[in-house]
């Protein structure tokens, strides 16, 4: 889905800082590839199994917590933008319906937005697709990205 017949002036403005959005997309993609523990009693070790267990979602894995903390580090309005951005990316709303997406996000997920976003499969892809609707994108995913600083958390 591409934005057509709209000027850049007509596009809504995202208030989420690009570096934080890039970090969230990267962590969401890392989290998306995790799978449940397929063999909890395997007794194997990483050398024997080619380190395949790294893709299993375990309680001590910091990826989920890093993603959760990054989302919680955003302001309440920015968390609603993140939900709306994911919805635009998956096609639930068009970019022209941005305000409706924001209103719906607040109404339906205003109390637990981070939990809702973490439950969304393909979150990283949806966020990137939504960002593309803003004629923007994360240019260099190879650069060092920092998560939210302690002063960003509220």
TORKOLZA-20199 format. One record per residue: residue number from 1; chain; x, y, z of N, C-alpha, C, CB in turn. Coordinates in steps of 0.02 Angstrom, whole numbers. Glycine has a CB too. Example, Ala and Ser with C-alpha at 12.3 -4.5 7.8 and 13.67 -1.06 7.14 Angstrom:
SITE  num  cadena    n.xx    n.yy    n.zz   ca.xx   ca.yy   ca.zz    c.xx    c.yy    c.zz   cb.xx   cb.yy   cb.zz
SITE    1       A     660    -284     390     615    -225     390     660    -165     390     565    -224     452
SITE    2       A     642    -112     354     684     -53     357     645       2     394     704     -30     286
This chain:
SITE  num  cadena    n.xx    n.yy    n.zz   ca.xx   ca.yy   ca.zz    c.xx    c.yy    c.zz   cb.xx   cb.yy   cb.zz
SITE    1       A      43     -58       0       0       0       0      45      61       0     -49       0      61
SITE    2       A      35     106     -44      77     165     -50      34     228     -44     114     165    -117
SITE    3       A      65     279     -17      31     342     -11      29     375     -79      65     389      42
SITE    4       A     -31     391    -103     -37     423    -168     -79     485    -161     -68     374    -220
SITE    5       A     -69     531    -206    -107     593    -208    -106     632    -143    -178     577    -226
SITE    6       A     -52     628    -105     -46     669     -45      22     703     -47     -54     627      19
SITE    7       A      23     764     -23      86     800     -17     118     782      50      76     876     -24
SITE    8       A     183     794      56     216     783     120     185     826     174     290     798     114
SITE    9       A     157     884     156     125     928     205      62     896     233     110     995     174
SITE   10       A      30     851     195     -31     820     217     -19     760     263     -71     797     157
SITE   11       A      43     735     266      57     677     307      59     697     381     124     645     286
SITE   12       A      32     654     424      37     669     496     110     666     517      -5     619     537
SITE   13       A     124     694     574     193     696     598     202     648     656     212     768     619
SITE   14       A     253     607     653     270     562     707     313     600     758     307     499     681
SITE   15       A     298     591     821     338     624     873     388     576     905     293     653     926
SITE   16       A     387     513     884     435     464     911     503     478     880     412     391     897
SITE   17       A     555     488     922     621     499     894     644     440     851     672     511     951
SITE   18       A     675     456     795     694     405     747     740     352     777     728     437     687
SITE   19       A     786     372     820     832     322     850     794     274     896     888     357     889
SITE   20       A     744     298     931     705     254     975     661     208     933     662     295    1023
SITE   21       A     633     235     880     592     194     835     634     140     803     558     238     782
SITE   22       A     694     156     781     739     107     751     757      52     801     803     142     725
SITE   23       A     769      72     863     785      23     916     726     -24     927     804      59     981
SITE   24       A     666       4     930     606     -37     942     595     -85     884     544       8     951
SITE   25       A     604     -61     823     596    -105     764     647    -162     767     603     -65     699
SITE   26       A     709    -145     782     761    -197     785     745    -248     839     829    -165     798
SITE   27       A     726    -226     899     710    -272     953     647    -312     938     701    -233    1019
SITE   28       A     598    -281     905     537    -317     886     553    -373     838     485    -268     856
SITE   29       A     598    -361     792     617    -413     744     654    -470     779     662    -384     688
SITE   30       A     697    -452     827     731    -504     866     680    -545     905     783    -472     914
SITE   31       A     631    -512     934     580    -545     974     534    -587     929     539    -494    1013
SITE   32       A     519    -563     869     474    -598     823     501    -667     803     463    -557     761
SITE   33       A     566    -675     800     593    -739     777     597    -791     833     662    -729     748
SITE   34       A     583    -770     894     585    -818     950     527    -867     943     580    -781    1018
SITE   35       A     539    -927     968     487    -979     967     484   -1011    1035     501   -1032     912
SITE   36       A     430   -1045    1049     423   -1080    1113     475   -1135    1120     353   -1108    1120
SITE   37       A     485   -1156    1182     533   -1209    1196     506   -1274    1167     546   -1216    1272
SITE   38       A     536   -1297    1113     511   -1356    1078     531   -1422    1111     535   -1356    1006
SITE   39       A     584   -1421    1151     608   -1481    1184     638   -1463    1251     660   -1519    1140
SITE   40       A     596   -1453    1302     622   -1430    1366     667   -1479    1401     565   -1413    1411
SITE   41       A     664   -1543    1385     705   -1594    1418     758   -1622    1371     661   -1650    1443
SITE   42       A     783   -1581    1325     829   -1607    1274     895   -1630    1304     842   -1555    1222
SITE   43       A     921   -1596    1353     985   -1616    1383    1045   -1603    1338     983   -1688    1400
SITE   44       A    1035   -1571    1281    1091   -1557    1237    1124   -1492    1257    1068   -1554    1163
SITE   45       A    1179   -1477    1225    1213   -1414    1240    1222   -1376    1174    1282   -1427    1274
SITE   46       A    1239   -1311    1178    1244   -1271    1116    1293   -1298    1065    1264   -1201    1134
SITE   47       A    1347   -1329    1087    1396   -1356    1040    1366   -1413    1000    1458   -1379    1076
SITE   48       A    1328   -1456    1035    1299   -1515    1002    1242   -1497     955    1275   -1564    1053
SITE   49       A    1202   -1446     973    1143   -1431     932    1151   -1371     887    1084   -1421     977
SITE   50       A    1212   -1349     877    1224   -1292     832    1195   -1227     858    1196   -1307     764
SITE   51       A    1187   -1220     922    1161   -1160     955    1091   -1142     931    1208   -1101     941
SITE   52       A    1052   -1193     911     983   -1180     888     938   -1155     943     954   -1244     858
SITE   53       A     954   -1170    1006     912   -1149    1062     911   -1073    1071     935   -1182    1125
SITE   54       A     955   -1037    1039     956    -964    1046     891    -932    1020    1016    -935    1008
SITE   55       A     856    -967     976     794    -940     949     734    -959     991     784    -965     878
SITE   56       A     745    -994    1046     689   -1012    1090     679    -958    1142     702   -1081    1124
SITE   57       A     617    -942    1154     599    -891    1202     601    -920    1272     529    -861    1186
SITE   58       A     648    -898    1311     656    -923    1380     646    -865    1428     725    -956    1390
SITE   59       A     628    -881    1489     614    -831    1539     671    -782    1551     597    -864    1603
SITE   60       A     733    -804    1547     790    -761    1561     814    -721    1501     845    -802    1588
SITE   61       A     780    -726    1445     801    -692    1384     786    -618    1389     766    -723    1323
SITE   62       A     836    -575    1380     825    -503    1390     790    -468    1331     890    -470    1401
SITE   63       A     781    -501    1274     752    -467    1216     682    -440    1230     749    -515    1156
SITE   64       A     639    -481    1260     571    -459    1275     572    -399    1322     530    -517    1304
SITE   65       A     613    -404    1374     616    -350    1423     643    -285    1392     659    -370    1483
SITE   66       A     693    -291    1349     720    -231    1315     667    -198    1271     781    -250    1273
SITE   67       A     629    -239    1235     576    -212    1193     522    -180    1236     546    -267    1148
SITE   68       A     502    -214    1288     451    -188    1333     474    -122    1363     436    -239    1390
SITE   69       A     535    -119    1388     562     -58    1418     566      -1    1368     630     -71    1448
SITE   70       A     585     -17    1306     589      35    1254     520      64    1240     620       6    1189
SITE   71       A     470      22    1237     402      46    1225     377      86    1285     354     -13    1212
SITE   72       A     389      61    1345     368      97    1405     406     162    1414     378      52    1467
SITE   73       A     464     168    1384     504     229    1389     477     286    1347     574     215    1368
SITE   74       A     429     271    1304     397     323    1263     342     357    1303     368     293    1197
SITE   75       A     324     416    1283     267     450    1315     203     413    1297     263     525    1292
SITE   76       A     150     426    1333      85     394    1319      62     407    1247      32     418    1369
SITE   77       A      70     469    1224      50     485    1156      93     448    1105      56     561    1144
SITE   78       A     158     441    1119     202     406    1072     185     331    1070     275     416    1092
SITE   79       A     164     303    1127     144     232    1126      82     222    1083     130     208    1198
SITE   80       A      36     271    1084     -23     267    1040      -2     274     967     -75     322    1059
SITE   81       A      47     317     954      73     323     886     104     257     863     126     379     882
SITE   82       A     138     222     908     170     159     890     117     107     871     212     133     949
SITE   83       A      62     104     909       8      59     892     -22      78     825     -46      59     947
SITE   84       A     -37     142     815     -66     165     752     -18     151     694     -81     240     755
SITE   85       A      46     160     704      96     147     652      95      73     632     166     168     676
SITE   86       A      91      29     682      88     -43     668      24     -59     629      91     -84     733
SITE   87       A     -32     -28     648     -94     -41     612     -92     -16     540    -152      -7     649
SITE   88       A     -60      41     529     -52      65     460      -8      16     422     -21     137     460
SITE   89       A      44      -9     454      89     -56     421      57    -122     403     148     -69     465
SITE   90       A      10    -145     442     -23    -208     426     -86    -199     385     -40    -246     489
SITE   91       A    -105    -135     371    -161    -121     328    -228    -114     362    -166    -175     278
SITE   92       A    -229    -112     428    -291    -103     465    -319     -33     453    -281    -114     540
SITE   93       A    -275      16     449    -292      86     434    -248     110     378    -285     131     498
SITE   94       A    -272     159     341    -232     194     291    -201     255     325    -274     214     229
SITE   95       A    -149     281     294    -116     340     322    -165     400     325     -55     359     279
SITE   96       A    -213     401     280    -262     455     280    -308     451     341    -304     453     216
SITE   97       A    -311     393     372    -353     382     431    -312     383     496    -390     315     425
SITE   98       A    -257     419     495    -210     419     551    -244     440     616    -153     466     536
SITE   99       A    -283     493     615    -315     517     677    -363     464     704    -352     583     665
SITE  100       A    -399     431     660    -444     378     681    -405     320     713    -487     352     622
SITE  101       A    -347     304     683    -305     251     711    -281     270     781    -244     238     665
SITE  102       A    -260     333     789    -238     356     856    -295     352     907    -211     428     851
SITE  103       A    -354     376     887    -412     375     931    -430     303     951    -472     410     898
SITE  104       A    -429     258     902    -445     188     915    -393     156     961    -451     149     850
SITE  105       A    -329     172     949    -276     145     991    -286     167    1064    -207     169     965
SITE  106       A    -302     230    1074    -312     255    1142    -373     222    1174    -322     332    1141
SITE  107       A    -426     216    1136    -487     186    1162    -478     112    1179    -544     195    1112
SITE  108       A    -446      75    1135    -441       3    1143    -381     -21    1183    -441     -30    1077
SITE  109       A    -325      17    1180    -263      -8    1210    -227      45    1251    -217     -33    1156
SITE  110       A    -264      95    1275    -233     149    1314    -204     128    1381    -283     202    1325
SITE  111       A    -229      73    1408    -206      52    1475    -145       7    1472    -261      17    1511
SITE  112       A    -138     -35    1422     -82     -82    1418     -54     -86    1347    -105    -152    1441
SITE  113       A     -29     -30    1322      -6     -31    1252      56     -75    1241      11      40    1231
SITE  114       A     101     -77    1289     162    -118    1279     144    -192    1275     212    -106    1336
SITE  115       A     100    -215    1318      78    -284    1316      44    -301    1251      31    -299    1374
SITE  116       A       1    -255    1227     -32    -267    1163      18    -271    1107     -83    -210    1149
SITE  117       A      65    -225    1104     115    -225    1050     158    -288    1052     159    -163    1054
SITE  118       A     177    -311    1112     217    -371    1118     179    -433    1095     241    -380    1189
SITE  119       A     113    -431    1098      73    -489    1076      62    -489    1001       7    -489    1113
SITE  120       A      82    -436     967      70    -431     895     125    -466     855      65    -357     874
SITE  121       A     106    -521     820     157    -554     778     179    -507     721     129    -620     748
SITE  122       A     241    -511     703     271    -471     649     272    -397     664     233    -483     584
SITE  123       A     275    -379     727     274    -308     747     329    -268     712     283    -302     822
SITE  124       A     390    -293     709     444    -257     677     429    -242     603     508    -297     682
SITE  125       A     403    -292     569     386    -282     498     329    -231     490     366    -349     466
SITE  126       A     278    -236     533     222    -189     529     245    -117     542     168    -208     578
SITE  127       A     289    -108     590     314     -41     605     354     -13     546     358     -42     668
SITE  128       A     395     -55     516     435     -32     458     389     -16     399     486     -86     438
SITE  129       A     338     -56     388     291     -43     334     252      21     348     243    -102     325
SITE  130       A     232      31     409     197      92     428     240     153     418     173      89     499
SITE  131       A     303     147     436     350     202     428     359     219     354     418     185     460
SITE  132       A     357     169     312     364     180     240     305     222     214     367     113     202
SITE  133       A     247     217     245     190     258     225     202     332     240     127     233     261
SITE  134       A     247     347     284     266     415     299     322     440     253     287     422     372
SITE  135       A     336     401     201     391     416     155     456     422     194     377     480     116
SITE  136       A     464     379     242     523     380     284     542     307     295     510     417     353
SITE  137       A     598     296     324     618     227     339     681     228     380     627     186     275
SITE  138       A     697     173     407     758     166     444     813     151     393     753     110     500
SITE  139       A     858     198     384     907     194     330     961     143     343     938     261     318
SITE  140       A     993     146     401    1051     104     414    1040      65     478    1115     146     419
SITE  141       A    1015       5     471    1002     -37     529    1066     -67     558     953     -93     512
SITE  142       A    1124     -57     525    1187     -85     549    1221     -40     599    1232     -97     492
SITE  143       A    1201      23     604    1233      68     651    1215      49     722    1215     141     637
SITE  144       A    1257      68     770    1242      53     840    1182      93     862    1304      69     885
SITE  145       A    1132      58     887    1071      91     910    1069      85     986    1008      60     877
SITE  146       A    1049     138    1017    1044     137    1089     971     134    1109    1078     198    1120
SITE  147       A     958     100    1163     891      99    1190     878     162    1228     881      38    1235
SITE  148       A     820     166    1259     804     226    1296     850     234    1356     730     224    1320
SITE  149       A     869     295    1370     912     307    1427     870     308    1490     951     373    1419
SITE  150       A     901     306    1547     865     308    1610     823     370    1617     913     304    1667
SITE  151       A     846     427    1590     808     489    1596     747     490    1551     852     548    1580
SITE  152       A     744     444    1501     687     441    1456     628     404    1488     705     408    1391
SITE  153       A     643     360    1536     590     319    1566     546     363    1610     619     261    1606
SITE  154       A     481     349    1607     436     387    1650     395     341    1692     391     432    1610
